[in-house]
Amino acid sequence: LMNIEVLVGLNLMFGLIKVLEQPTRHSLVPNLVTREDMSSAIGFDSVGFNTARIVGPAIAGIAIVTIGVGPIFIVNAIGFAIFGIGVMFIPPQKPEGPAAEASRGFASSIGEGILYVVRHPGIGPLMALLALVSMIARPMESFVPGFAGEIFKTGAEGQATLTAAMGAGAMLSGIYLTQRSSMRGLTMVVVAMTAGLGLSIVAFITTDFFWIGVPAMTGIGFAILGNTLGSRMLI
């Protein structure tokens, strides 16, 4: 049944679900590990996610050519279902502090959170930086099919290679940040990652040579994850 209207509708639905799912999933981490292990746990979470981003596109590039896109959607849906069932087996943890007032509304809770972030001297600037990276840099992943097809002329195989390169860079960044023994100097790491992200994007969009695009995309993945994960650790 696929057409452009259905595709846009599916992407809109996926985006709305992702907005709810991702912060909820991340909030599980503090309930599963001790405070001392929090930074490592966040890092391992990102390493695992980005390892899948390397293996998945490599398989998908072959599967798209051999069995088509439709069956891959079915396999993807089954994967989400398995994850959802697994989450149901995670036992709920009792909150360490007093429970929030039941009378507090959803909107007021969001407003309170926004005010806290804005007023915090460290979290406020970090959230602004994360928002900037999310708006300007993260869409690069969505542009990969267009670059693979129209700029590099490599098709589905090139798309899989570029996506896997981005995942490889992110995985290396996660490993680097996870093995750091101290939070000291992490602020400068985030700043350096942001600068490296800008340079990698410039390198990627100013060439039609695939052999330059792949390492540039690796740099983009490394810097995006370094910026995001480093900021999450600091927060």
Secondary structure, 3 states (H helix, E strand, C coil): CCCHHHHHHHHHHHHHHHHHHHHHHHHHHHHHCCHHHHHHHHHHHHHHHHHHHHHHHHHHHHHHHHCCHHHHHHHHHHHHHHHHHHHHCCCCCCCCCCCCCCCCCHHHHHHHHHHHHHHCCCHHHHHHHHHHHHHHCCCHHHHHHHHHHHHCCCHHHHHHHHHHHHHHHHHHHHHHHHCCCCCCCHHHHHHHHHHHHHHHHHHHHCCCCHHHHHHHHHHHHHHHHHHHHHHHHHC
